[in-house]
Amino acid sequence: MKKTSFFYRVFDLYYDGFKHMTLGKTLWTVIIIKLIIMFLVLKVFFFPNFLKENSKPGKEGDFVEQQIMKR
């Protein structure tokens, strides 16, 4: 890739910016930890697999169809 190309300059801008961050690295770490907690931990405990509990294996589509038609 040529060093004067647009993509190289954009990559270099972000690479250099992230390399020299001090507070930003800590903030990104906190953000990533929060996302892991939100999507992994909370999903496991507060959002059960509703289709798996209420429908027969292989008949999930029929269950969804029946639930939609009832409403």
Secondary structure, 3 states (H helix, E strand, C coil): CCCCCHHHHHHHHHHHHHHCCCHHHHHHHHHHHHHHHHHHHHHHHHCCCHHHHHCCCCCHHHHHHHHHHHC
